[in-house]
Amino acid sequence: MRFVTLLVITSSENEDKVKKIAKNAGAGGATVIQGRGTSSDSEKKSFFSLTYEGNQVIIVYVLEEKLSRTILKEFHMYIENKKIEALAFTLPISHLVGLDRSLLKKFENSIKTNDDL
């Protein structure tokens, strides 16, 4: 079983929407990190076509790899339809300790029922 970190960078205003999309797609809890964009001058900066002004949040999920794909597909749909502005991506996890066993069991069950992903 492989795990990944799913990171979503979005404005503070979109935080609840992002968490709801992920939850509806099967994600559990997340860690939310508050942040601000920075630049070397006073002009608005963009990153992958997202303009960063004001407070940003980074929402971090640890997910089973197949589940992360399902959730990314949902984010893609919302981002493409301009319902939210966000940047979502995954990073592989090579070693993981401390994961709750009930959560691990949930991942195993989701793999058994979602073999088509």
Contacts in CASP RR format, 6 or more apart in sequence:
PFRMAT RR
TARGET T0000
AUTHOR 0000-0000-0000
METHOD contacts of the structure
MODEL  1
MRFVTLLVITSSENEDKVKKIAKNAGAGGATVIQGRGTSSDSEKKSFFSL
TYEGNQVIIVYVLEEKLSRTILKEFHMYIENKKIEALAFTLPISHLVGLD
RSLLKKFENSIKTNDDL
1 64 0 8 1.000
1 65 0 8 1.000
1 107 0 8 1.000
1 108 0 8 1.000
1 111 0 8 1.000
2 64 0 8 1.000
2 65 0 8 1.000
2 92 0 8 1.000
2 93 0 8 1.000
3 62 0 8 1.000
3 63 0 8 1.000
3 64 0 8 1.000
3 65 0 8 1.000
3 93 0 8 1.000
3 96 0 8 1.000
3 99 0 8 1.000
4 62 0 8 1.000
4 63 0 8 1.000
4 64 0 8 1.000
4 65 0 8 1.000
4 68 0 8 1.000
4 90 0 8 1.000
4 91 0 8 1.000
4 92 0 8 1.000
4 93 0 8 1.000
5 60 0 8 1.000
5 61 0 8 1.000
5 62 0 8 1.000
5 63 0 8 1.000
5 90 0 8 1.000
5 91 0 8 1.000
5 92 0 8 1.000
5 93 0 8 1.000
6 22 0 8 1.000
6 27 0 8 1.000
6 60 0 8 1.000
6 61 0 8 1.000
6 62 0 8 1.000
6 63 0 8 1.000
6 68 0 8 1.000
6 71 0 8 1.000
6 72 0 8 1.000
6 88 0 8 1.000
6 89 0 8 1.000
6 90 0 8 1.000
7 58 0 8 1.000
7 59 0 8 1.000
7 60 0 8 1.000
7 61 0 8 1.000
7 88 0 8 1.000
7 89 0 8 1.000
7 90 0 8 1.000
7 91 0 8 1.000
8 18 0 8 1.000
8 22 0 8 1.000
8 58 0 8 1.000
8 59 0 8 1.000
8 61 0 8 1.000
8 75 0 8 1.000
8 86 0 8 1.000
8 87 0 8 1.000
8 88 0 8 1.000
9 50 0 8 1.000
9 56 0 8 1.000
9 57 0 8 1.000
9 58 0 8 1.000
9 86 0 8 1.000
9 87 0 8 1.000
9 88 0 8 1.000
10 18 0 8 1.000
10 56 0 8 1.000
10 57 0 8 1.000
10 59 0 8 1.000
10 84 0 8 1.000
10 85 0 8 1.000
10 86 0 8 1.000
10 87 0 8 1.000
11 54 0 8 1.000
11 55 0 8 1.000
11 56 0 8 1.000
11 57 0 8 1.000
11 85 0 8 1.000
12 34 0 8 1.000
12 54 0 8 1.000
12 55 0 8 1.000
12 56 0 8 1.000
12 57 0 8 1.000
14 84 0 8 1.000
14 85 0 8 1.000
14 86 0 8 1.000
15 32 0 8 1.000
15 57 0 8 1.000
15 59 0 8 1.000
17 78 0 8 1.000
17 83 0 8 1.000
17 84 0 8 1.000
18 59 0 8 1.000
18 75 0 8 1.000
18 84 0 8 1.000
18 86 0 8 1.000
19 30 0 8 1.000
19 59 0 8 1.000
21 71 0 8 1.000
21 74 0 8 1.000
21 75 0 8 1.000
21 78 0 8 1.000
21 84 0 8 1.000
22 28 0 8 1.000
22 30 0 8 1.000
22 59 0 8 1.000
22 61 0 8 1.000
22 71 0 8 1.000
22 74 0 8 1.000
22 75 0 8 1.000
23 29 0 8 1.000
24 74 0 8 1.000
25 67 0 8 1.000
25 70 0 8 1.000
25 71 0 8 1.000
25 73 0 8 1.000
25 74 0 8 1.000
26 67 0 8 1.000
26 70 0 8 1.000
26 71 0 8 1.000
26 110 0 8 1.000
27 61 0 8 1.000
27 63 0 8 1.000
27 67 0 8 1.000
27 71 0 8 1.000
28 61 0 8 1.000
28 103 0 8 1.000
29 61 0 8 1.000
30 59 0 8 1.000
30 60 0 8 1.000
30 61 0 8 1.000
31 59 0 8 1.000
31 60 0 8 1.000
32 57 0 8 1.000
32 58 0 8 1.000
32 59 0 8 1.000
32 60 0 8 1.000
33 57 0 8 1.000
33 58 0 8 1.000
33 59 0 8 1.000
33 60 0 8 1.000
34 55 0 8 1.000
34 56 0 8 1.000
34 57 0 8 1.000
35 55 0 8 1.000
35 56 0 8 1.000
35 57 0 8 1.000
35 58 0 8 1.000
36 54 0 8 1.000
36 55 0 8 1.000
36 56 0 8 1.000
37 45 0 8 1.000
37 52 0 8 1.000
37 54 0 8 1.000
37 56 0 8 1.000
39 45 0 8 1.000
44 51 0 8 1.000
44 52 0 8 1.000
44 53 0 8 1.000
45 51 0 8 1.000
45 52 0 8 1.000
46 52 0 8 1.000
47 87 0 8 1.000
48 87 0 8 1.000
50 85 0 8 1.000
50 86 0 8 1.000
50 87 0 8 1.000
61 68 0 8 1.000
61 71 0 8 1.000
62 93 0 8 1.000
62 96 0 8 1.000
62 99 0 8 1.000
63 71 0 8 1.000
63 107 0 8 1.000
64 107 0 8 1.000
64 110 0 8 1.000
64 111 0 8 1.000
66 110 0 8 1.000
66 111 0 8 1.000
66 114 0 8 1.000
66 117 0 8 1.000
67 107 0 8 1.000
67 110 0 8 1.000
67 114 0 8 1.000
68 90 0 8 1.000
69 117 0 8 1.000
70 114 0 8 1.000
70 117 0 8 1.000
72 88 0 8 1.000
72 90 0 8 1.000
75 84 0 8 1.000
75 86 0 8 1.000
75 88 0 8 1.000
76 88 0 8 1.000
78 84 0 8 1.000
78 86 0 8 1.000
79 85 0 8 1.000
79 86 0 8 1.000
79 88 0 8 1.000
END
